[in-house]
Amino acid sequence: MTDKQQTTPPAPGDDERDRPLTLAVLRQLVRRVWRALPGTTLVVLSRDTEGNGYSPFATYSNARYAPTYSDEVGEVYPLPEELEQDKELRELYADGIPDSAVPALVLYPLG
């Protein structure tokens, strides 16, 4: 199957996000959607609740990431423009975002 035979990648917030993505869709994301992201953007993987096992890649978000207890584990935070637009997010993060938070492309598993 070629890339052209695949559906277009879902956008963040799309109802069709909860489906496994194929390599062809991942290639489209890299070529089209993520192309403008700076090369220094950190790629962060979400892990499953048990800390083990495997699940297909399903969705992503643009966010900020800051390590918490070590360089290997951290938290994801909303972007400044999301905080500006969403009062509930501002209330949720009333204590602020850590100064160590950096732009990140966050990948989430299906399961």
C-alpha positions as CSV (number, residue, x, y, z in Angstrom):
1,M,0.0,0.0,0.0
2,T,1.4,3.4,-0.9
3,D,1.2,6.7,1.0
4,K,-1.4,7.9,-1.4
5,Q,-3.7,5.1,-0.6
6,Q,-3.8,6.1,3.1
7,T,-6.2,8.5,4.6
8,T,-4.9,11.9,5.5
9,P,-3.6,12.3,9.0
10,P,-6.0,13.4,11.7
11,A,-5.5,16.8,13.2
12,P,-5.3,17.3,17.0
13,G,-8.9,17.4,18.2
14,D,-10.2,15.3,15.3
15,D,-12.8,12.6,16.3
16,E,-10.9,10.1,14.3
17,R,-7.8,10.3,16.5
18,D,-8.5,7.1,18.3
19,R,-7.3,4.7,15.6
20,P,-3.9,3.3,15.0
21,L,-1.8,5.2,12.5
22,T,0.2,3.5,9.8
23,L,3.7,4.3,8.7
24,A,2.2,6.0,5.6
25,V,0.2,8.4,7.8
26,L,3.3,9.0,9.9
27,R,5.2,9.9,6.8
28,Q,2.5,12.4,5.8
29,L,2.6,13.9,9.3
30,V,6.4,14.4,9.0
31,R,6.3,15.8,5.5
32,R,3.3,18.1,5.8
33,V,2.1,18.7,9.4
34,W,5.3,18.7,11.4
35,R,7.5,20.1,8.6
36,A,7.5,23.7,10.0
37,L,8.4,22.6,13.6
38,P,11.9,23.7,14.6
39,G,14.5,20.9,14.5
40,T,15.1,21.4,18.2
41,T,11.6,20.4,19.1
42,L,11.7,17.7,21.7
43,V,9.7,14.5,20.8
44,V,8.0,13.1,23.9
45,L,6.3,9.7,24.2
46,S,3.4,9.0,26.5
47,R,3.7,5.7,28.3
48,D,1.0,3.3,29.3
49,T,-0.4,3.3,32.9
50,E,1.5,0.1,33.8
51,G,4.8,1.4,32.5
52,N,5.1,-1.5,30.1
53,G,3.5,-3.1,27.2
54,Y,3.0,-1.8,23.6
55,S,0.3,0.0,21.8
56,P,0.0,1.5,18.3
57,F,0.7,5.2,17.8
58,A,-2.7,7.0,17.6
59,T,-2.4,10.7,18.1
60,Y,-0.2,13.7,19.0
61,S,-0.3,17.2,20.3
62,N,2.0,20.2,20.3
63,A,2.7,21.2,23.9
64,R,5.5,22.0,26.3
65,Y,7.4,19.5,28.4
66,A,9.3,19.8,31.6
67,P,11.2,17.0,33.5
68,T,9.9,16.5,37.0
69,Y,11.9,13.9,39.0
70,S,14.6,13.1,36.4
71,D,15.5,13.9,32.8
72,E,13.7,10.7,31.8
73,V,10.2,11.5,33.3
74,G,8.2,14.7,33.2
75,E,4.9,16.5,32.6
76,V,3.3,18.0,29.6
77,Y,1.9,21.5,29.7
78,P,-0.3,23.6,27.4
79,L,1.1,26.1,24.9
80,P,0.9,29.8,25.8
81,E,-1.8,30.4,23.1
82,E,-3.9,27.7,24.6
83,L,-3.7,29.3,28.0
84,E,-4.7,32.6,26.6
85,Q,-7.8,31.2,24.9
86,D,-9.0,28.9,27.7
87,K,-10.0,30.2,31.1
88,E,-10.3,26.7,32.6
89,L,-6.7,25.9,31.5
90,R,-5.5,29.1,33.1
91,E,-7.2,28.1,36.3
92,L,-5.8,24.6,36.1
93,Y,-2.3,26.0,35.7
94,A,-2.7,29.0,38.0
95,D,0.6,28.2,39.7
96,G,2.3,28.7,36.3
97,I,4.3,26.5,33.9
98,P,7.8,25.6,35.0
99,D,10.6,27.7,33.5
100,S,12.2,24.5,32.3
101,A,9.3,23.6,30.0
102,V,10.4,23.4,26.3
103,P,8.3,23.0,23.1
104,A,7.5,19.4,22.4
105,L,5.7,17.2,20.0
106,V,3.9,14.7,22.2
107,L,3.0,11.2,20.8
108,Y,0.2,9.2,22.4
109,P,-0.6,5.5,22.2
110,L,-4.0,4.1,21.2
111,G,-4.4,2.0,24.3
